Amino acid sequence: MVYTAEDKRNWSCGMVRHKFNAVRCEEDGIKFASKKERKRYQELKILQLSGDVSFFLRQTPIHLLGGTKYVCDYQVFWSNGEVTFEDVKGMRTPMYKVKKREVEAKYPFIITEI
């Protein structure tokens, strides 16, 4: 792999390139792991303003056996009483697949991939 001069400057400033080329970004003072995750945040805010979503939580931890945990990107409380768990994915890693399977086996809900 060839690194550009900009990559090397970023490393000297403490910025590290994400292994899946996700671009970290920020909105409303909140840091997001990717543009896609930020976009979902913006969509949920609009849905909240329109009344479709009552509220939503970010980075909800779900505890698993063996002291491990799965962190879901969004837990959404819809105005009709439904609650959904959403994970914004660009790349489905093997670890993600295992933890998702564990969560869905232990708890009575499905994680929706965005």
N, C-alpha and C positions, 0 to 999 in steps of 0.2 A: 504494500500500500504506500502511496506517495502522499506526504503531508505538505500542505501549503504553508507559506509564511504566516498566514492568518491563524492557522491551527497552532503553530509554534508560539505565536504571541498570546493566544488564548491560554495555552498551557502555563506560560509564565505568569499569567494573572490569576492562576488557580482554577480556570475554567477547564473542564474536562469534557471531551466529546462523548456523547451518549453512544452506547454500543449498537443501538438500532437506529442511529441518526435522528432520533427525536430531538426537536428543538425546545429547550426549556423556555418558558415565557411567564409573564405575570399579568394579572388583571385585578383591579380592586385591592391591590396589596397582597394578593394571594399568588403564590408560586405554583405553577403547573409543570408536570413532567413533559408535556407535549402540547403542541398547538391543537391537536384533536381533543385533548382533555379540556383545554380552555374553551374550545368551541362548544362542547357539551355544557359547560358551566354557563355560557352565554345563552344557550337554548333554554336551559332550566330556569334561568332568571326571567326570560321572556314568558315562559309557561307559568311562572309564579305570578307575574304581573297580570297575566290574562285570567288568572283564577283556576287554571287547570291543575296546578300544583300548589298544595298548601305550603309546603316547605321541603327543603332537602338538606341532607348532611353530606359533607365531604370526608373522604378517607376514614370510613367506618371500619374499625377493627373487628374481626370475627375470630374468636379463639378456637383453636383446634387441639387435638390430642398431642401429647408430647411437648407441650409448652410453645408450640408454633402458633402463628396467627396469619390470617389472610386479611389484607386491607382492601376493601371494596372502594372504588372511586366515588360512587354516589349511592346514597340511600334516599329514594324519592317517595314522598308522602303525597299521593294524588288526592284531589278534592273529593273523589268518589269513595274514598276510604281505602283504596288499594295502596300497598307499599311494594316498591320494586327495588331491587339491588342491581346497580349497573356498573360495569367495568368497561372503560374505554380502552380498546386494544388495537394496537397496530401490528403487534407480533405476539402470537400465542406460544409462549415458551413452554418447555416441558414441565418446569416447576409450576407455572400458572395452571396448566392442565391438571396436574396432580392435586393442587390445593383447591381448585374449583370443584373437582370431583369429591374431595373430602367434605367440603362445606355443604354441597348439595346432598350428600349422604347423611350428614349429621343434622342439618336444619331443614325445616319444611318450606324452603323457597328455592327458586332458580335464579342464577345470576345471568342477567341479560348482558350480552356483549354488544357494545356500541362501536 
